[in-house]
Every structure is written in C-alpha cells, then in structure tokens.
Amino acid sequence: MAELSVHAFTVYDLFARGAAVHGDAPAVIQGERVLSFRALRARIDALAAGLGALGLAAGDRICVLAQNDAAYLELYGACARQGLIAYPINWRLTAQEVERVVERARPAMMVVDGSTQALVGDWLGGAGVTHRYQLGEGAGAGFAPLASLYRPGAAPAPADVPADAPFAVISTAAVDVVPRGAVLTHANVITANLTTIGCLGFTARDRYLVALPLFHVSALAMTMAHLHDE
C-alpha cells in the first residue's frame, strides 16, 4: 500500500481520515441530528454517486445558494471527492446580483434551499444551468430534491484529484459591481487547516459553532479545520 504524502492530501482525504480515525464520534450536529465521522463520509460518498450519475465530471462547477445545513458540508465533500468545484454564493445578494455571479461562474448545477429558491426562479432556466436542485426532501417548481441524488453503496471510485486542483471558488469584494471569484485549491485548504490547528491548538475535544454562513471563507476554513483536527 503506497503512502499518502501530505503534499497530495485533498479535502476528501480529510473526510476519509476522519471516518477512519474518529469513527462513530460526532462530526456534525444540527439540531437533534448527529452525524458521526463515519456517517458523514458515507453520505458524502452517496451524494458523489448521484452527482456522477448526472454526468458531472471533474472541473464542472456547482453553485450553492443556501443557508447552513449538514447537506451543504456533504456537497462540499462530494465535490472534493469527484474533482468538482464548489461555488458558494452569498444569499444576501439580490436576484440580479446572484444572476451576475452565476453568469460568471457558468455552473453545470445550481443548488438552492427554500429561502433562496425565489431568487433564481425567474431567470435560472434561461441561464444554461442543466441541473437544478433544492436542499431537503421537497423542492419548488423547476427543482428536484437534492435528497433524491443520494445513492448509498453505489459510489464510483474517487476521481484522481491532485492537491493543486481547484476545490472551491469563494467570492471576494465586488469589483465592477460583481464579486470576483478567488480559487482555493485542495492544498490551500489543507495547509490552512494545519496552520489553524497548530496555531490555535485544536484537538478532537473542541467544537465549532458555525454561526457564520458557509459561503464565507471564515466559516469554511474553521469548519474544515475542526473536521481535520487530531
């Protein structure tokens, strides 16, 4: 069995490592729902199977316009597994502003939730976005439930994703009215994790309250660091 170099570690590898090291310890708590590290990886794998069945391939972008949810993290993980690029969008934007971001992102898939679906309902169909999904079991007109994509036990082999491949595009401050996207590679995230863990002394006993929105780099970085800690 070949050794995995730290320089080749990807975001999906941190979820796989968490399942192997922490097993049934809680990884994500949302209300009364508790997902263990092992269960989180299983759900990521199941969602990756559904994304693969849609024909999405490495390098395709998935825009996410939604409030914080465990499924948001699962989507980040599934994207990392298959080499897809997560493109979270600020849900505070107006419909016109979201449309401009989507035009620049050129995603293959758009994921919304019940609170944001109205922001894209009038124009998304004409934006060339083939796949449109909504978090949860139900969905509004023109959207399918993201829950319908989960295929337990059917995940394809993880894509061959190099550490310097793009993982996510995070919008920066607006330039020419439209926020510009900053590309984060898997290596960017892993290096930031290790730096944060070392500087702040995170351990497996620590917990992080995700009060900031997951479209923001601070929430993403702190969440990933806690899922990656010892």
Protein Blocks (a to p, Z undefined) as FASTA:
>chain_A
ZZddfklpcfklmmmmmmmmnomacfbdghjbccdfklmmmmmmmmmmmmmmnopaehia
cdddddddfklmmmmmmmmmnopacddddfkbcfklmmmmmmmnopabdcddfklmmmmm
mmmmmnopabacdedjbdcehiacfklmpcghiaccdddddfkbcfbdcddddeehiacd
ddddfklmmmmmmmmmmmnopafkbccddfbcfkbmklmmmmmmmmmmZZ
